[in-house]
């Protein structure tokens, strides 16, 4: 019953995301627009978000991929702005937006308004980082946005639970709410700390790459479920485990890393594409039961809430950035290059996403006394319009804003120079080790094979330096680029011969796969991954 709609969702969203790579429009925005358009095509089944599916099944793998790819050291170096945004800002936005909505909408209880505030408080992990990568933000701003998105969902979900308990009549007061928040946060971190070491031990002791990658796919769900089982934050548990495993990924064998990178890249692409398409597909569901709030009044509420959400982020970001510098000389010295443009970009990069919608759909239909939950449909509508508004308005204008402000991106030349210096040191160490090994009679090799090992090390050391040097006047290529291109051509020639031999039945398919895998590994070693 649900198989065909699910297949259509995955296939359609993947196709739109693939097409977006050929346009200047960021994929999240094109996917949302496609979802909105498709939602009104006759015959398209309703795609209503089920929070029991979205939160435990979609959120953990997306957080895990973001966490593994994040830098623990960079996050630690930027812990202050990350904490101020992921915890302080989310709580501030919950309270301010909630109180503003309570004043704006006549008759809406304050507790329900705080529920809405918590729902739309956290910026989306996927949208911000996807656009940040696309426009080439400075590494520090990208780190701050990624760090915020890793933790803010946990803050928002916990704040939502506290506000919801008060709204349905189960609240234990502010003291109880603060205690529940602290228990969930500390418990989530604790579960992550308990799980990360044994999970890493398993990854390093499983000898089969296939088993290791199966474990990798299970890890985010295990961490999330274990934390939720003890009423802790599953989001924080996943983040802690992901940061630890990503920091120690070098201890896993190369075959696992190659497979894992490919597997998670595909998983993230499919999930991210489906998530943004789902946002657009929610419009008919949201409008279906809007009831008394239909028409111009609902539109006014939507515009007002969007403006409040945008303004509140700036109200928090600038003081949170400038006050620590005023109060601490050490911060001023460490962040001497800080100016007003960075906080402006961070403030404008506050797009909301599918987590907000999923939380909103989890609001119960009735209160404890059986009465309908007041304003539930309005909360759903305002969540949807805020998500769409931030994605479209801020998402479309963020690249333009960065160009106007002339925010400098990553210094590619400096990064290439650092890469060349690191490779040079590593290659010299490898050459010394090689000579030590060849001096041992047990490692005796024919001269040509020993020279080949030396040549490989020399080429690896020189390749990065060549990217900083001169280029071919005819092709514009560096010597390293030419080497890679010629290597690719020769490998393609070998592959063609192997296929011909298989077609002539001189080798079988099993041998063909063995020979092709050997060439694939050689090509993987010869080429650095292309950006984007």
Buried (B, 14 or more C-beta within 10 A) or exposed (E): EEEEBEEBBBEBBBEBBEBBEEEEBBBBBBBBBBBBEBBEEEEEEEBEBEBEEBBBBBBBBBBBBBBBBBBBEBBEEBEBBBBBBBBBBBBBBBBBBBBBBBEBBEEBBBBBBBBBBBBBBBBBBBBBBBBBBBBBBBBBBBBBBBBBBBBBBBBBBBBBBBBBBBBBEEBEEEEBBEEBBEBBBEBBBBBBEBBBEEBBEEBBEBEEBEEBBEBBBEBBBBBBBBBBEBEBBBBBBBBBBBBBBBBBBEEBEEBBBBBBBEBBEEBBBBBBBBBBBBBBBBBBBBBEEBEEBEEEEBEEBBEBBBEBBBBBBBBBBBEBBEEBBEEEEEBEEEBEEBEEBBBBBBBBBBBBBBBBBBBBBBBEEEBEEEEEBBBBBBBBBBBBBBBBBBBBBBBEEBBEBBEEBEBEEEEEEEEBBEBBEEBBEEBEEBBEEBEEEBEEEEEEEEEEEBEEBBEBBEBBBBBBBBBEEEBEEEEEBBBBBBBBEEBEEEBEEBBEEBBEBBEEEEBEEEEBEEBBEEBBEEBEEBEEEEEE
